[in-house]
Amino acid sequence: MPPEMPALFRFAFASLFPAALLLLACAFGGIWPALGALSITVFVFILDRRAGRIWATPKQASGHRLSLCLAAMHFTLLAASVWAISQNADLSVTDKILIFTGTGLWLGQISNSNAHEMIHRSNRTARRVGVAIYSSLLFGHHASAHPKVHHIHVATDQDPNSARYGEGFYRFFLRAWAGGFRAGLHAENAQRKRAQNPAPVWQHPYVSYISGAVATLLAAAFLGGIPAIAVLCALAGYAQLQLLLSDYVQHYGLRRQYDENGRAVPVGPQHSWNAPHWYSSAMMLNAPRHSDHHMHPARSFPALELKAGEMPMLPHSLPVMAAIALYPRLWRRVMDKRVNKWMVN
Protein backbone atom coordinates (compact mmCIF):
# COMPACT_ATOMS: atom_id res chain seq x y z
CA MET A 1 0.00 0.00 0.00
CA PRO A 2 1.48 3.42 -0.94
CA PRO A 3 2.42 5.54 2.10
CA GLU A 4 -0.07 8.27 1.20
CA MET A 5 -3.10 5.95 1.14
CA PRO A 6 -4.01 6.03 4.86
CA ALA A 7 -3.93 9.84 4.89
CA LEU A 8 -5.90 10.05 1.64
CA PHE A 9 -8.57 7.48 2.46
CA ARG A 10 -11.04 10.01 3.84
CA PHE A 11 -10.59 12.24 0.77
CA ALA A 12 -11.04 9.28 -1.58
CA PHE A 13 -14.14 7.93 0.16
CA ALA A 14 -15.87 11.29 0.57
CA SER A 15 -15.28 12.33 -3.06
CA LEU A 16 -15.80 9.03 -4.88
CA PHE A 17 -18.65 7.50 -2.84
CA PRO A 18 -21.40 9.81 -4.18
CA ALA A 19 -20.10 9.44 -7.74
CA ALA A 20 -20.32 5.65 -7.51
CA LEU A 21 -23.91 5.88 -6.28
CA LEU A 22 -24.80 8.30 -9.08
CA LEU A 23 -23.36 5.97 -11.70
CA LEU A 24 -25.55 3.18 -10.32
CA ALA A 25 -28.48 5.60 -10.46
CA CYS A 26 -27.85 6.33 -14.15
CA ALA A 27 -27.69 2.64 -14.98
CA PHE A 28 -30.41 1.11 -12.80
CA GLY A 29 -32.69 3.75 -11.31
CA GLY A 30 -34.65 2.29 -8.40
CA ILE A 31 -33.36 3.46 -5.01
CA TRP A 32 -30.00 4.59 -6.39
CA PRO A 33 -31.01 8.12 -7.56
CA ALA A 34 -32.28 8.95 -4.08
CA LEU A 35 -29.18 7.51 -2.43
CA GLY A 36 -26.94 9.41 -4.83
CA ALA A 37 -28.61 12.74 -4.11
CA LEU A 38 -28.73 12.11 -0.35
CA SER A 39 -25.05 11.11 -0.26
CA ILE A 40 -23.95 14.59 -1.28
CA THR A 41 -26.54 16.59 0.70
CA VAL A 42 -28.12 15.19 3.87
CA PHE A 43 -25.38 12.61 4.45
CA VAL A 44 -22.68 15.30 4.30
CA PHE A 45 -24.61 17.59 6.65
CA ILE A 46 -25.11 14.82 9.23
CA LEU A 47 -21.48 13.69 9.18
CA ASP A 48 -20.24 17.27 9.49
CA ARG A 49 -22.41 17.70 12.56
CA ARG A 50 -21.51 14.38 14.15
CA ALA A 51 -17.82 14.21 13.29
CA GLY A 52 -17.07 17.77 14.33
CA ARG A 53 -14.08 19.75 13.11
CA ILE A 54 -10.61 18.67 12.14
CA TRP A 55 -7.42 20.73 12.18
CA ALA A 56 -4.72 18.08 11.58
CA THR A 57 -2.67 18.22 8.38
CA PRO A 58 -1.26 14.99 6.83
CA LYS A 59 1.65 16.69 5.05
CA GLN A 60 3.13 13.49 3.65
CA ALA A 61 0.28 12.93 1.17
CA SER A 62 0.45 14.18 -2.43
CA GLY A 63 -3.05 13.50 -3.75
CA HIS A 64 -1.88 13.08 -7.37
CA ARG A 65 -3.33 9.59 -7.90
CA LEU A 66 -6.66 10.59 -6.40
CA SER A 67 -6.81 13.64 -8.68
CA LEU A 68 -6.33 11.46 -11.75
CA CYS A 69 -9.00 9.04 -10.54
CA LEU A 70 -11.45 11.88 -9.93
CA ALA A 71 -10.72 13.28 -13.39
CA ALA A 72 -11.58 9.93 -14.96
CA MET A 73 -14.74 9.80 -12.86
CA HIS A 74 -15.68 13.31 -14.00
CA PHE A 75 -15.89 12.40 -17.67
CA THR A 76 -17.54 9.06 -16.94
CA LEU A 77 -20.24 10.52 -14.73
CA LEU A 78 -20.83 13.51 -17.00
CA ALA A 79 -21.43 11.26 -20.01
CA ALA A 80 -23.52 8.77 -18.01
CA SER A 81 -25.77 11.44 -16.50
CA VAL A 82 -26.30 13.24 -19.83
CA TRP A 83 -27.29 9.93 -21.42
CA ALA A 84 -29.47 8.82 -18.50
CA ILE A 85 -31.41 12.07 -18.18
CA SER A 86 -31.91 12.60 -21.90
CA GLN A 87 -32.23 9.01 -23.18
CA ASN A 88 -32.96 6.42 -20.48
CA ALA A 89 -36.69 5.76 -20.80
CA ASP A 90 -36.63 3.37 -17.84
CA LEU A 91 -36.03 6.25 -15.42
CA SER A 92 -38.94 8.22 -13.99
CA VAL A 93 -39.06 12.01 -13.96
CA THR A 94 -38.27 11.91 -10.23
CA ASP A 95 -35.26 9.68 -10.90
CA LYS A 96 -33.94 12.10 -13.50
CA ILE A 97 -34.42 15.11 -11.21
CA LEU A 98 -32.49 13.34 -8.45
CA ILE A 99 -29.70 12.33 -10.84
CA PHE A 100 -29.49 15.88 -12.17
CA THR A 101 -29.34 17.29 -8.64
CA GLY A 102 -26.75 14.84 -7.37
CA THR A 103 -24.55 15.00 -10.46
CA GLY A 104 -24.71 18.78 -10.62
CA LEU A 105 -23.62 18.98 -6.98
CA TRP A 106 -20.80 16.50 -7.58
CA LEU A 107 -19.55 18.42 -10.60
CA GLY A 108 -19.75 21.78 -8.84
CA GLN A 109 -18.39 20.81 -5.44
CA ILE A 110 -16.02 17.89 -6.01
CA SER A 111 -14.93 17.86 -9.66
CA ASN A 112 -14.50 21.62 -9.58
CA SER A 113 -12.27 21.28 -6.49
CA ASN A 114 -10.22 18.65 -8.29
CA ALA A 115 -9.88 20.67 -11.49
CA HIS A 116 -8.88 23.66 -9.37
CA GLU A 117 -6.17 21.53 -7.79
CA MET A 118 -4.91 20.36 -11.18
CA ILE A 119 -4.63 23.77 -12.85
CA HIS A 120 -2.29 24.80 -10.03
CA ARG A 121 0.07 21.88 -10.66
CA SER A 122 3.46 22.44 -12.27
CA ASN A 123 3.00 19.16 -14.16
CA ARG A 124 1.84 20.03 -17.68
CA THR A 125 -0.28 16.90 -18.08
CA ALA A 126 -2.12 17.52 -14.81
CA ARG A 127 -2.84 21.10 -15.81
CA ARG A 128 -4.16 20.00 -19.21
CA VAL A 129 -6.53 17.56 -17.52
CA GLY A 130 -7.78 20.35 -15.25
CA VAL A 131 -8.35 22.55 -18.30
CA ALA A 132 -10.24 19.72 -20.02
CA ILE A 133 -12.53 19.36 -16.99
CA TYR A 134 -13.38 23.06 -16.95
CA SER A 135 -13.85 23.10 -20.73
CA SER A 136 -16.28 20.19 -20.48
CA LEU A 137 -18.30 22.34 -18.07
CA LEU A 138 -18.25 25.17 -20.66
CA PHE A 139 -16.15 27.22 -18.21
CA GLY A 140 -12.65 26.79 -19.64
CA HIS A 141 -11.69 30.44 -19.17
CA HIS A 142 -11.53 29.79 -15.43
CA ALA A 143 -8.21 28.00 -16.03
CA SER A 144 -6.76 31.40 -17.03
CA ALA A 145 -8.81 33.77 -14.89
CA HIS A 146 -8.23 31.88 -11.65
CA PRO A 147 -4.40 31.72 -11.50
CA LYS A 148 -3.65 34.85 -13.55
CA VAL A 149 -6.28 37.23 -12.17
CA HIS A 150 -7.90 35.90 -9.01
CA HIS A 151 -4.68 34.85 -7.28
CA ILE A 152 -2.97 38.14 -8.14
CA HIS A 153 -5.79 40.55 -7.33
CA VAL A 154 -7.78 38.59 -4.73
CA ALA A 155 -9.50 40.70 -2.07
CA THR A 156 -9.28 43.84 -4.22
CA ASP A 157 -11.71 45.48 -6.64
CA GLN A 158 -9.46 44.37 -9.52
CA ASP A 159 -10.59 40.77 -8.99
CA PRO A 160 -14.04 40.01 -10.44
CA ASN A 161 -14.30 36.91 -8.22
CA SER A 162 -13.87 38.67 -4.87
CA ALA A 163 -17.34 39.58 -3.64
CA ARG A 164 -17.74 43.08 -2.28
CA TYR A 165 -19.25 43.92 1.09
CA GLY A 166 -23.03 44.17 0.77
CA GLU A 167 -23.08 42.61 -2.71
CA GLY A 168 -25.73 39.91 -3.15
CA PHE A 169 -24.83 36.65 -4.82
CA TYR A 170 -26.97 37.10 -7.95
CA ARG A 171 -25.40 40.45 -8.78
CA PHE A 172 -21.99 38.94 -8.06
CA PHE A 173 -22.68 35.94 -10.33
CA LEU A 174 -23.30 38.09 -13.41
CA ARG A 175 -20.35 40.36 -12.69
CA ALA A 176 -17.93 37.52 -11.89
CA TRP A 177 -18.82 35.33 -14.89
CA ALA A 178 -18.42 38.05 -17.49
CA GLY A 179 -15.61 39.80 -15.61
CA GLY A 180 -13.64 36.59 -15.20
CA PHE A 181 -13.92 35.81 -18.92
CA ARG A 182 -12.71 39.28 -19.90
CA ALA A 183 -9.98 39.52 -17.26
CA GLY A 184 -8.59 36.08 -18.11
CA LEU A 185 -8.53 36.95 -21.82
CA HIS A 186 -6.79 40.24 -21.07
CA ALA A 187 -4.16 38.46 -18.93
CA GLU A 188 -3.46 35.90 -21.64
CA ASN A 189 -3.21 38.56 -24.37
CA ALA A 190 -0.88 40.65 -22.20
CA GLN A 191 1.35 37.63 -21.65
CA ARG A 192 1.47 36.96 -25.39
CA LYS A 193 2.51 40.57 -26.04
CA ARG A 194 5.35 40.29 -23.55
CA ALA A 195 6.65 37.08 -25.12
CA GLN A 196 9.60 37.43 -27.52
CA ASN A 197 8.25 34.60 -29.70
CA PRO A 198 4.52 34.31 -29.08
CA ALA A 199 2.85 31.04 -29.97
CA PRO A 200 0.59 30.88 -33.06
CA VAL A 201 -2.90 32.22 -32.53
CA TRP A 202 -4.41 28.73 -32.71
CA GLN A 203 -2.41 27.87 -29.58
CA HIS A 204 -4.05 30.70 -27.63
CA PRO A 205 -5.55 29.19 -24.43
CA TYR A 206 -8.97 30.65 -25.20
CA VAL A 207 -8.99 28.81 -28.52
CA SER A 208 -8.51 25.55 -26.63
CA TYR A 209 -11.22 26.46 -24.11
CA ILE A 210 -13.75 27.17 -26.84
CA SER A 211 -12.66 24.12 -28.85
CA GLY A 212 -13.06 21.94 -25.74
CA ALA A 213 -16.54 23.30 -25.15
CA VAL A 214 -17.54 22.68 -28.76
CA ALA A 215 -16.14 19.14 -28.61
CA THR A 216 -18.15 18.47 -25.45
CA LEU A 217 -21.34 19.75 -27.07
CA LEU A 218 -20.71 17.57 -30.12
CA ALA A 219 -20.16 14.55 -27.86
CA ALA A 220 -23.47 15.29 -26.14
CA ALA A 221 -25.17 15.52 -29.54
CA PHE A 222 -23.75 12.10 -30.39
CA LEU A 223 -25.12 10.67 -27.13
CA GLY A 224 -28.63 12.02 -27.54
CA GLY A 225 -29.07 14.91 -29.92
CA ILE A 226 -30.68 18.20 -28.85
CA PRO A 227 -32.09 16.79 -25.55
CA ALA A 228 -28.58 15.68 -24.52
CA ILE A 229 -27.12 19.08 -25.41
CA ALA A 230 -29.80 20.75 -23.27
CA VAL A 231 -29.00 18.45 -20.33
CA LEU A 232 -25.27 19.12 -20.69
CA CYS A 233 -25.81 22.88 -20.71
CA ALA A 234 -28.07 22.64 -17.65
CA LEU A 235 -25.54 20.54 -15.73
CA ALA A 236 -22.70 22.87 -16.73
CA GLY A 237 -24.70 25.90 -15.63
CA TYR A 238 -25.51 24.23 -12.32
CA ALA A 239 -21.81 23.43 -11.77
CA GLN A 240 -20.77 26.99 -12.68
CA LEU A 241 -23.33 28.34 -10.21
CA GLN A 242 -21.71 26.36 -7.42
CA LEU A 243 -18.18 27.29 -8.44
CA LEU A 244 -19.08 30.97 -8.21
CA LEU A 245 -20.96 30.35 -4.97
CA SER A 246 -17.69 29.02 -3.53
CA ASP A 247 -15.82 32.11 -4.67
CA TYR A 248 -18.55 34.33 -3.27
CA VAL A 249 -18.60 32.66 0.13
CA GLN A 250 -14.84 32.33 0.51
CA HIS A 251 -14.01 35.98 -0.16
CA TYR A 252 -17.14 37.95 0.73
CA GLY A 253 -16.33 41.41 2.07
CA LEU A 254 -12.67 40.78 2.92
CA ARG A 255 -10.26 43.35 1.47
CA ARG A 256 -6.51 43.89 1.37
CA GLN A 257 -5.20 47.25 2.47
CA TYR A 258 -2.91 49.41 0.32
CA ASP A 259 0.57 50.64 1.22
CA GLU A 260 1.95 54.15 0.77
CA ASN A 261 2.83 53.35 -2.84
CA GLY A 262 -0.75 52.37 -3.67
CA ARG A 263 0.00 48.65 -3.88
CA ALA A 264 -2.14 46.02 -2.22
CA VAL A 265 -0.43 44.41 0.76
CA PRO A 266 0.54 40.72 0.35
CA VAL A 267 -2.20 38.14 0.68
CA GLY A 268 -2.47 36.91 4.25
CA PRO A 269 -4.51 34.44 6.29
CA GLN A 270 -7.14 37.10 6.97
CA HIS A 271 -8.16 37.49 3.32
CA SER A 272 -10.24 34.31 2.83
CA TRP A 273 -13.04 32.57 4.71
CA ASN A 274 -12.40 29.02 5.88
CA ALA A 275 -14.32 26.08 7.31
CA PRO A 276 -12.93 23.23 9.46
CA HIS A 277 -15.82 20.80 9.06
CA TRP A 278 -14.45 17.29 8.68
CA TYR A 279 -16.49 15.49 6.06
CA SER A 280 -17.34 18.32 3.65
CA SER A 281 -13.69 19.41 3.73
CA ALA A 282 -12.61 15.90 2.76
CA MET A 283 -15.29 15.73 0.07
CA MET A 284 -14.16 19.04 -1.44
CA LEU A 285 -10.44 18.17 -1.22
CA ASN A 286 -9.76 20.74 1.50
CA ALA A 287 -11.12 23.61 -0.61
CA PRO A 288 -12.54 25.16 2.61
CA ARG A 289 -8.94 25.61 3.81
CA HIS A 290 -8.83 28.59 1.52
CA SER A 291 -6.48 31.01 3.25
CA ASP A 292 -3.56 28.61 3.13
CA HIS A 293 -4.26 27.86 -0.53
CA HIS A 294 -3.98 31.56 -1.40
CA MET A 295 -0.75 31.93 0.55
CA HIS A 296 0.70 28.72 -0.94
CA PRO A 297 -1.06 28.06 -4.30
CA ALA A 298 1.26 25.20 -5.25
CA ARG A 299 0.68 23.28 -2.00
CA SER A 300 -1.12 19.96 -2.53
CA PHE A 301 -4.63 19.80 -1.08
CA PRO A 302 -3.88 17.23 1.67
CA ALA A 303 -1.15 19.51 3.07
CA LEU A 304 -3.27 22.66 3.41
CA GLU A 305 -3.25 24.04 6.94
CA LEU A 306 -5.91 25.62 9.11
CA LYS A 307 -5.09 27.93 12.01
CA ALA A 308 -7.75 29.08 14.43
CA GLY A 309 -7.52 32.74 15.36
CA GLU A 310 -5.45 33.70 12.34
CA MET A 311 -7.93 32.77 9.64
CA PRO A 312 -11.57 33.92 9.35
CA MET A 313 -13.91 30.98 10.01
CA LEU A 314 -17.38 30.51 8.56
CA PRO A 315 -20.11 29.71 11.09
CA HIS A 316 -21.22 26.65 9.10
CA SER A 317 -19.70 24.31 6.52
CA LEU A 318 -19.02 25.62 3.01
CA PRO A 319 -22.00 23.78 1.41
CA VAL A 320 -24.36 25.15 4.07
CA MET A 321 -23.01 28.68 3.65
CA ALA A 322 -23.44 28.39 -0.12
CA ALA A 323 -27.10 27.54 0.43
CA ILE A 324 -27.49 30.55 2.75
CA ALA A 325 -25.88 32.80 0.11
CA LEU A 326 -28.85 32.10 -2.17
CA TYR A 327 -30.92 34.24 0.22
CA PRO A 328 -29.12 37.62 0.27
CA ARG A 329 -30.93 39.11 3.29
CA LEU A 330 -30.23 36.06 5.42
CA TRP A 331 -26.65 35.99 4.17
CA ARG A 332 -26.03 39.58 5.23
CA ARG A 333 -27.53 38.98 8.66
CA VAL A 334 -25.15 36.07 9.15
CA MET A 335 -21.99 37.48 7.56
CA ASP A 336 -21.82 41.27 7.70
CA LYS A 337 -21.03 41.41 11.42
CA ARG A 338 -18.27 38.85 10.90
CA VAL A 339 -16.80 40.82 8.01
CA ASN A 340 -16.81 43.98 10.13
CA LYS A 341 -14.95 42.17 12.91
CA TRP A 342 -12.16 41.01 10.61
CA MET A 343 -11.86 44.25 8.69
CA VAL A 344 -11.51 46.20 11.94
CA ASN A 345 -8.83 43.81 13.18
C-alpha positions in Angstrom: 0.0 0.0 0.0 1.5 3.4 -0.9 2.4 5.5 2.1 -0.1 8.3 1.2 -3.1 5.9 1.1 -4.0 6.0 4.9 -3.9 9.8 4.9 -5.9 10.0 1.6 -8.6 7.5 2.5 -11.0 10.0 3.8 -10.6 12.2 0.8 -11.0 9.3 -1.6 -14.1 7.9 0.2 -15.9 11.3 0.6 -15.3 12.3 -3.1 -15.8 9.0 -4.9 -18.6 7.5 -2.8 -21.4 9.8 -4.2 -20.1 9.4 -7.7 -20.3 5.7 -7.5 -23.9 5.9 -6.3 -24.8 8.3 -9.1 -23.4 6.0 -11.7 -25.6 3.2 -10.3 -28.5 5.6 -10.5 -27.8 6.3 -14.1 -27.7 2.6 -15.0 -30.4 1.1 -12.8 -32.7 3.7 -11.3 -34.6 2.3 -8.4 -33.4 3.5 -5.0 -30.0 4.6 -6.4 -31.0 8.1 -7.6 -32.3 9.0 -4.1 -29.2 7.5 -2.4 -26.9 9.4 -4.8 -28.6 12.7 -4.1 -28.7 12.1 -0.3 -25.0 11.1 -0.3 -24.0 14.6 -1.3 -26.5 16.6 0.7 -28.1 15.2 3.9 -25.4 12.6 4.5 -22.7 15.3 4.3 -24.6 17.6 6.6 -25.1 14.8 9.2 -21.5 13.7 9.2 -20.2 17.3 9.5 -22.4 17.7 12.6 -21.5 14.4 14.1 -17.8 14.2 13.3 -17.1 17.8 14.3 -14.1 19.7 13.1 -10.6 18.7 12.1 -7.4 20.7 12.2 -4.7 18.1 11.6 -2.7 18.2 8.4 -1.3 15.0 6.8 1.6 16.7 5.1 3.1 13.5 3.7 0.3 12.9 1.2 0.5 14.2 -2.4 -3.0 13.5 -3.7 -1.9 13.1 -7.4 -3.3 9.6 -7.9 -6.7 10.6 -6.4 -6.8 13.6 -8.7 -6.3 11.5 -11.8 -9.0 9.0 -10.5 -11.4 11.9 -9.9 -10.7 13.3 -13.4 -11.6 9.9 -15.0 -14.7 9.8 -12.9 -15.7 13.3 -14.0 -15.9 12.4 -17.7 -17.5 9.1 -16.9 -20.2 10.5 -14.7 -20.8 13.5 -17.0 -21.4 11.3 -20.0 -23.5 8.8 -18.0 -25.8 11.4 -16.5 -26.3 13.2 -19.8 -27.3 9.9 -21.4 -29.5 8.8 -18.5 -31.4 12.1 -18.2 -31.9 12.6 -21.9 -32.2 9.0 -23.2 -33.0 6.4 -20.5 -36.7 5.8 -20.8 -36.6 3.4 -17.8 -36.0 6.2 -15.4 -38.9 8.2 -14.0 -39.1 12.0 -14.0 -38.3 11.9 -10.2 -35.3 9.7 -10.9 -33.9 12.1 -13.5 -34.4 15.1 -11.2 -32.5 13.3 -8.5 -29.7 12.3 -10.8 -29.5 15.9 -12.2 -29.3 17.3 -8.6 -26.7 14.8 -7.4 -24.6 15.0 -10.5 -24.7 18.8 -10.6 -23.6 19.0 -7.0 -20.8 16.5 -7.6 -19.6 18.4 -10.6 -19.7 21.8 -8.8 -18.4 20.8 -5.4 -16.0 17.9 -6.0 -14.9 17.9 -9.7 -14.5 21.6 -9.6 -12.3 21.3 -6.5 -10.2 18.7 -8.3 -9.9 20.7 -11.5 -8.9 23.7 -9.4 -6.2 21.5 -7.8 -4.9 20.4 -11.2 -4.6 23.8 -12.9 -2.3 24.8 -10.0 0.1 21.9 -10.7 3.5 22.4 -12.3 3.0 19.2 -14.2 1.8 20.0 -17.7 -0.3 16.9 -18.1 -2.1 17.5 -14.8 -2.8 21.1 -15.8 -4.2 20.0 -19.2 -6.5 17.6 -17.5 -7.8 20.3 -15.3 -8.3 22.6 -18.3 -10.2 19.7 -20.0 -12.5 19.4 -17.0 -13.4 23.1 -17.0 -13.8 23.1 -20.7 -16.3 20.2 -20.5 -18.3 22.3 -18.1 -18.2 25.2 -20.7 -16.1 27.2 -18.2 -12.7 26.8 -19.6 -11.7 30.4 -19.2 -11.5 29.8 -15.4 -8.2 28.0 -16.0 -6.8 31.4 -17.0 -8.8 33.8 -14.9 -8.2 31.9 -11.6 -4.4 31.7 -11.5 -3.6 34.8 -13.6 -6.3 37.2 -12.2 -7.9 35.9 -9.0 -4.7 34.9 -7.3 -3.0 38.1 -8.1 -5.8 40.5 -7.3 -7.8 38.6 -4.7 -9.5 40.7 -2.1 -9.3 43.8 -4.2 -11.7 45.5 -6.6 -9.5 44.4 -9.5 -10.6 40.8 -9.0 -14.0 40.0 -10.4 -14.3 36.9 -8.2 -13.9 38.7 -4.9 -17.3 39.6 -3.6 -17.7 43.1 -2.3 -19.2 43.9 1.1 -23.0 44.2 0.8 -23.1 42.6 -2.7 -25.7 39.9 -3.2 -24.8 36.6 -4.8 -27.0 37.1 -7.9 -25.4 40.5 -8.8 -22.0 38.9 -8.1 -22.7 35.9 -10.3 -23.3 38.1 -13.4 -20.3 40.4 -12.7 -17.9 37.5 -11.9 -18.8 35.3 -14.9 -18.4 38.1 -17.5 -15.6 39.8 -15.6 -13.6 36.6 -15.2 -13.9 35.8 -18.9 -12.7 39.3 -19.9 -10.0 39.5 -17.3 -8.6 36.1 -18.1 -8.5 36.9 -21.8 -6.8 40.2 -21.1 -4.2 38.5 -18.9 -3.5 35.9 -21.6 -3.2 38.6 -24.4 -0.9 40.7 -22.2 1.3 37.6 -21.6 1.5 37.0 -25.4 2.5 40.6 -26.0 5.4 40.3 -23.5 6.7 37.1 -25.1 9.6 37.4 -27.5 8.3 34.6 -29.7 4.5 34.3 -29.1 2.9 31.0 -30.0 0.6 30.9 -33.1 -2.9 32.2 -32.5 -4.4 28.7 -32.7 -2.4 27.9 -29.6 -4.1 30.7 -27.6 -5.6 29.2 -24.4 -9.0 30.7 -25.2 -9.0 28.8 -28.5 -8.5 25.5 -26.6 -11.2 26.5 -24.1 -13.7 27.2 -26.8 -12.7 24.1 -28.8 -13.1 21.9 -25.7 -16.5 23.3 -25.1 -17.5 22.7 -28.8 -16.1 19.1 -28.6 -18.1 18.5 -25.4 -21.3 19.8 -27.1 -20.7 17.6 -30.1 -20.2 14.6 -27.9 -23.5 15.3 -26.1 -25.2 15.5 -29.5 -23.8 12.1 -30.4 -25.1 10.7 -27.1 -28.6 12.0 -27.5 -29.1 14.9 -29.9 -30.7 18.2 -28.9 -32.1 16.8 -25.5 -28.6 15.7 -24.5 -27.1 19.1 -25.4 -29.8 20.7 -23.3 -29.0 18.5 -20.3 -25.3 19.1 -20.7 -25.8 22.9 -20.7 -28.1 22.6 -17.7 -25.5 20.5 -15.7 -22.7 22.9 -16.7 -24.7 25.9 -15.6 -25.5 24.2 -12.3 -21.8 23.4 -11.8 -20.8 27.0 -12.7 -23.3 28.3 -10.2 -21.7 26.4 -7.4 -18.2 27.3 -8.4 -19.1 31.0 -8.2 -21.0 30.3 -5.0 -17.7 29.0 -3.5 -15.8 32.1 -4.7 -18.5 34.3 -3.3 -18.6 32.7 0.1 -14.8 32.3 0.5 -14.0 36.0 -0.2 -17.1 38.0 0.7 -16.3 41.4 2.1 -12.7 40.8 2.9 -10.3 43.3 1.5 -6.5 43.9 1.4 -5.2 47.3 2.5 -2.9 49.4 0.3 0.6 50.6 1.2 1.9 54.1 0.8 2.8 53.4 -2.8 -0.7 52.4 -3.7 0.0 48.7 -3.9 -2.1 46.0 -2.2 -0.4 44.4 0.8 0.5 40.7 0.4 -2.2 38.1 0.7 -2.5 36.9 4.3 -4.5 34.4 6.3 -7.1 37.1 7.0 -8.2 37.5 3.3 -10.2 34.3 2.8 -13.0 32.6 4.7 -12.4 29.0 5.9 -14.3 26.1 7.3 -12.9 23.2 9.5 -15.8 20.8 9.1 -14.5 17.3 8.7 -16.5 15.5 6.1 -17.3 18.3 3.7 -13.7 19.4 3.7 -12.6 15.9 2.8 -15.3 15.7 0.1 -14.2 19.0 -1.4 -10.4 18.2 -1.2 -9.8 20.7 1.5 -11.1 23.6 -0.6 -12.5 25.2 2.6 -8.9 25.6 3.8 -8.8 28.6 1.5 -6.5 31.0 3.3 -3.6 28.6 3.1 -4.3 27.9 -0.5 -4.0 31.6 -1.4 -0.8 31.9 0.5 0.7 28.7 -0.9 -1.1 28.1 -4.3 1.3 25.2 -5.3 0.7 23.3 -2.0 -1.1 20.0 -2.5 -4.6 19.8 -1.1 -3.9 17.2 1.7 -1.1 19.5 3.1 -3.3 22.7 3.4 -3.2 24.0 6.9 -5.9 25.6 9.1 -5.1 27.9 12.0 -7.7 29.1 14.4 -7.5 32.7 15.4 -5.4 33.7 12.3 -7.9 32.8 9.6 -11.6 33.9 9.4 -13.9 31.0 10.0 -17.4 30.5 8.6 -20.1 29.7 11.1 -21.2 26.6 9.1 -19.7 24.3 6.5 -19.0 25.6 3.0 -22.0 23.8 1.4 -24.4 25.2 4.1 -23.0 28.7 3.6 -23.4 28.4 -0.1 -27.1 27.5 0.4 -27.5 30.6 2.7 -25.9 32.8 0.1 -28.8 32.1 -2.2 -30.9 34.2 0.2 -29.1 37.6 0.3 -30.9 39.1 3.3 -30.2 36.1 5.4 -26.6 36.0 4.2 -26.0 39.6 5.2 -27.5 39.0 8.7 -25.2 36.1 9.1 -22.0 37.5 7.6 -21.8 41.3 7.7 -21.0 41.4 11.4 -18.3 38.9 10.9 -16.8 40.8 8.0 -16.8 44.0 10.1 -15.0 42.2 12.9 -12.2 41.0 10.6 -11.9 44.3 8.7 -11.5 46.2 11.9 -8.8 43.8 13.2 
